[in-house]
Amino acid sequence: MASHPPHRFCCEEDLARLGYDGLNAKADLARWREGKLHAPTRELIEVVRREGVDGARVLDIGAGVGAVHISLLEAGALAAIDVDASRAYLATARTEAERRGLAGRVEYRYGDVVELTDELQSAEIVTLDSVICCYPYLEPLLAAATRSGPRLVGITYPRDVWWMRAYMRLYNLVQAVRRSPARYFIHRHADVERWMGGNGYTSAHEGGIRVWRVVLYRRAAAER
Ligand SMILES: C[S@@+](CC[C@H](N)C(=O)[O-])C[C@H]1O[C@@H](n2cnc3c(N)ncnc32)[C@H](O)[C@@H]1O
C-alpha cells in the first residue's frame, strides 16, 4: 500500500471525482424511506448499535444521504460529523436530518476526509459505508478514520474476488468512455486487516453479502 497519496483531492473538480455519485442522492433517499436500505448498510448499523452507541460522537465518512449516522443518532448517539466529498449528498443528508429534528446534532463538512482529518473533533465511532471503494489510497483513508482513536470502526466495501475486480474494471472503462470521472477501487481485505491490526484494532464482526463485506473493528484498549 502506498503510504502517501500521490494526488491530493483538494479542489472542487478533484472532489467531484470522489463525490460524483451525489447524483444518486434522490434515489438513495427514496430507497431508504421505502425501507430498502442496502443490506450491508443495515448490517453495519445493527452491529454498531449492538456495541452500544449511547452518548457517542459518530464520524460518518462519505455518509451519502446520512442513513448510518441518522440511524445511530436515533439509537442514542449524542452527535455526528458528516464528512463528504459531495455537496449534493451533504445537502440531502442535512435535509433528512432536519426533517427528523436531528440536524442540530450533526456537523457537516465538505471535502476529502484525508485533507480535513486534523480539523475534525474526535469521535468514538467511525463508519465508512461503501466509501473506501471510491478512494484510491487505502492507508491514508484508514489513518484519517482512526486518527482520534475511536472505540469502533465499521466499514463496508466490495469483496476482493476476481469477478468483482473484473466487474469494476469494466465499470471504470465504461465511465472513462463516457468521460465520467467516476472510478471504483477494490482494496484488499488483507490490507485492511493488516492496517487495522497494526494500529491496535481487533475484528469484532465480519459479515456482509456475496458481493460486499461488512467489518467492525474494536480498539484493543476498548475490548469488553
Ligand atoms: C458510494 S457513496 C456511499 C454513500 C453512503 N455511505 C451509502 O453507503 O449510501 C460514497 C460516498 O463517499 C464520499 N467519499 C468518497 N471518498 C471520500 C473522502 N475521501 N472523503 C469524504 N468523502 C468521501 C463520496 O462523496 C460519496 O458520498
PDBQT file of the ligand as one rigid body, heavy atoms in Angstrom, charges set to zero:
ROOT
HETATM    1  C1  LIG A 301     -20.831   5.244  -2.911  1.00  0.00    +0.000 C 
HETATM    2  S1  LIG A 301     -21.155   6.651  -1.946  1.00  0.00    +0.000 S 
HETATM    3  C2  LIG A 301     -21.749   5.909  -0.443  1.00  0.00    +0.000 C 
HETATM    4  C3  LIG A 301     -22.663   6.803   0.304  1.00  0.00    +0.000 C 
HETATM    5  C4  LIG A 301     -23.263   6.180   1.578  1.00  0.00    +0.000 C 
HETATM    6  N1  LIG A 301     -22.255   5.958   2.592  1.00  0.00    +0.000 N 
HETATM    7  C5  LIG A 301     -24.007   4.917   1.257  1.00  0.00    +0.000 C 
HETATM    8  O1  LIG A 301     -23.463   3.823   1.507  1.00  0.00    +0.000 OA
HETATM    9  O2  LIG A 301     -25.107   5.020   0.718  1.00  0.00    +0.000 OA
HETATM   10  C6  LIG A 301     -19.534   7.180  -1.473  1.00  0.00    +0.000 C 
HETATM   11  C7  LIG A 301     -19.533   8.491  -0.728  1.00  0.00    +0.000 C 
HETATM   12  O3  LIG A 301     -18.250   8.683  -0.168  1.00  0.00    +0.000 OA
HETATM   13  C8  LIG A 301     -17.832  10.013  -0.396  1.00  0.00    +0.000 C 
HETATM   14  N2  LIG A 301     -16.363   9.978  -0.345  1.00  0.00    +0.000 N 
HETATM   15  C9  LIG A 301     -15.520   9.165  -1.018  1.00  0.00    +0.000 A 
HETATM   16  N3  LIG A 301     -14.257   9.380  -0.651  1.00  0.00    +0.000 NA
HETATM   17  C10 LIG A 301     -14.296  10.344   0.308  1.00  0.00    +0.000 A 
HETATM   18  C11 LIG A 301     -13.303  11.013   1.082  1.00  0.00    +0.000 A 
HETATM   19  N4  LIG A 301     -12.006  10.707   0.943  1.00  0.00    +0.000 N 
HETATM   20  N5  LIG A 301     -13.689  11.955   1.954  1.00  0.00    +0.000 NA
HETATM   21  C12 LIG A 301     -15.004  12.273   2.099  1.00  0.00    +0.000 A 
HETATM   22  N6  LIG A 301     -15.990  11.668   1.395  1.00  0.00    +0.000 NA
HETATM   23  C13 LIG A 301     -15.647  10.723   0.505  1.00  0.00    +0.000 A 
HETATM   24  C14 LIG A 301     -18.459  10.389  -1.719  1.00  0.00    +0.000 C 
HETATM   25  O4  LIG A 301     -18.601  11.777  -1.849  1.00  0.00    +0.000 OA
HETATM   26  C15 LIG A 301     -19.819   9.696  -1.599  1.00  0.00    +0.000 C 
HETATM   27  O5  LIG A 301     -20.744  10.499  -0.933  1.00  0.00    +0.000 OA
ENDROOT
TORSDOF 0
